[in-house]
Amino acid sequence: MDGQGNGDAGGSQCDIVARAFVDHYYRTFDFDRAALAALYGQTSMLSFEGHAVAGAEEIGQKLAQLPFEQCRHTVSTVDCQPSPSFPGSILVFVSGNLQLAGEEHQLRFSQMFQLVPNEQGSFFVQNDIFRLNYG
């Protein structure tokens, strides 16, 4: 992991939260994609390859309707920073590879999340931007 905090004690907490979230997100994506909607809220936004959707229900539908049944993510790097835009929120940037079932070659991807604290003391995904990296 290339966890990059801000150099203070909050940075290490940022790294812990970011890594736990990333592990959970991609495990859920790869094995139970329908459960991803629970990680988003009513105000959440997703940009997936330039197609934008908003709200947990629409995001869940978008992810469930992707044109492949199975995939496996391999995370290469996780970088994070505390974000002052929402107190306690964390920006998480991920790069890695995506292997689709039946495909010979892996696809490189980058994904950015903004995690915002919720009333239950956990986090939800406020912003999510996903792009395949070609070339």
C-alpha positions as CSV (number, residue, x, y, z in Angstrom):
1,M,0.0,0.0,0.0
2,D,1.2,3.5,-0.8
3,G,-0.9,5.1,1.9
4,Q,-0.1,8.8,2.1
5,G,-1.6,10.6,5.0
6,N,-0.8,14.1,5.9
7,G,2.2,13.3,8.1
8,D,0.4,13.7,11.4
9,A,-1.4,11.3,13.7
10,G,-4.5,11.8,11.6
11,G,-2.6,10.4,8.6
12,S,-2.2,7.0,10.1
13,Q,-5.9,6.8,11.0
14,C,-6.7,8.0,7.4
15,D,-4.5,5.1,6.1
16,I,-6.3,2.5,8.3
17,V,-9.8,3.7,7.3
18,A,-8.8,3.9,3.6
19,R,-7.3,0.4,3.5
20,A,-10.2,-1.2,5.4
21,F,-12.7,0.5,3.0
22,V,-10.8,-0.4,-0.1
23,D,-10.5,-4.1,1.0
24,H,-14.2,-4.2,1.8
25,Y,-15.3,-2.3,-1.4
26,Y,-13.5,-4.5,-3.9
27,R,-14.3,-7.8,-2.1
28,T,-18.0,-6.7,-2.2
29,F,-17.7,-5.6,-5.8
30,D,-16.1,-8.9,-6.8
31,F,-18.4,-11.3,-4.9
32,D,-21.7,-9.5,-4.1
33,R,-22.0,-6.4,-6.3
34,A,-25.7,-5.9,-5.4
35,A,-24.6,-5.1,-1.8
36,L,-22.6,-2.1,-2.9
37,A,-25.6,0.2,-2.8
38,A,-25.5,0.1,1.0
39,L,-22.1,1.9,0.9
40,Y,-23.6,5.0,-0.7
41,G,-26.1,7.6,0.6
42,Q,-29.0,9.7,-0.9
43,T,-26.5,12.5,-1.8
44,S,-23.8,10.3,-3.3
45,M,-22.6,10.7,-6.8
46,L,-20.8,8.2,-9.1
47,S,-19.0,8.9,-12.4
48,F,-18.3,5.6,-14.1
49,E,-16.3,6.0,-17.3
50,G,-17.9,9.4,-17.7
51,H,-21.5,8.3,-17.0
52,A,-22.8,10.1,-13.9
53,V,-25.5,8.8,-11.6
54,A,-26.7,10.1,-8.2
55,G,-28.2,8.5,-5.1
56,A,-27.6,5.1,-3.5
57,E,-30.4,3.4,-5.4
58,E,-29.4,4.6,-8.9
59,I,-25.7,3.9,-8.1
60,G,-26.6,0.4,-7.0
61,Q,-28.5,-0.2,-10.2
62,K,-25.7,1.2,-12.4
63,L,-23.1,-1.1,-10.8
64,A,-25.4,-4.1,-10.9
65,Q,-26.1,-3.6,-14.6
66,L,-22.5,-3.5,-15.7
67,P,-22.0,-5.6,-18.8
68,F,-20.0,-8.4,-17.1
69,E,-21.0,-11.0,-14.6
70,Q,-17.7,-11.6,-12.7
71,C,-14.5,-9.7,-12.2
72,R,-11.6,-9.6,-9.8
73,H,-9.8,-6.4,-8.7
74,T,-6.1,-6.4,-7.7
75,V,-5.2,-3.2,-5.9
76,S,-1.7,-1.8,-6.6
77,T,-1.8,1.5,-4.7
78,V,-4.0,3.3,-2.1
79,D,-3.4,6.9,-1.4
80,C,-5.5,9.0,1.1
81,Q,-5.8,12.5,2.5
82,P,-8.0,14.0,5.1
83,S,-10.5,16.3,3.4
84,P,-11.6,19.6,5.0
85,S,-14.6,19.8,2.7
86,F,-16.6,17.6,5.2
87,P,-15.2,17.4,8.7
88,G,-13.7,13.9,9.2
89,S,-14.0,13.0,5.5
90,I,-11.2,11.2,3.6
91,L,-10.2,11.2,0.0
92,V,-9.0,7.8,-1.3
93,F,-7.3,7.3,-4.6
94,V,-6.9,3.7,-5.8
95,S,-5.0,2.2,-8.8
96,G,-4.9,-1.4,-9.8
97,N,-5.9,-4.1,-12.3
98,L,-9.3,-5.6,-13.2
99,Q,-9.6,-9.1,-14.6
100,L,-12.9,-9.9,-16.3
101,A,-14.1,-13.5,-16.4
102,G,-13.1,-15.1,-19.7
103,E,-10.8,-12.3,-20.7
104,E,-7.1,-12.9,-21.3
105,H,-5.8,-9.4,-20.5
106,Q,-6.2,-7.4,-17.3
107,L,-7.5,-3.8,-17.5
108,R,-5.8,-1.0,-15.5
109,F,-8.1,1.2,-13.5
110,S,-8.1,4.3,-11.2
111,Q,-10.8,5.1,-8.8
112,M,-11.3,8.0,-6.3
113,F,-13.6,7.9,-3.3
114,Q,-14.6,10.6,-0.9
115,L,-15.6,8.9,2.4
116,V,-17.8,11.0,4.7
117,P,-18.7,10.1,8.3
118,N,-22.3,9.1,9.0
119,E,-24.4,9.3,12.1
120,Q,-23.6,5.7,13.0
121,G,-19.8,6.5,13.4
122,S,-18.9,4.8,10.1
123,F,-18.4,6.2,6.6
124,F,-20.4,6.3,3.4
125,V,-19.2,7.1,-0.2
126,Q,-20.2,10.7,-1.1
127,N,-18.2,10.8,-4.3
128,D,-16.9,7.9,-6.5
129,I,-15.1,8.4,-9.8
130,F,-14.0,5.4,-11.8
131,R,-11.9,5.2,-15.0
132,L,-10.2,2.5,-17.0
133,N,-6.6,3.5,-18.0
134,Y,-5.8,2.7,-21.6
135,G,-2.4,2.9,-23.3
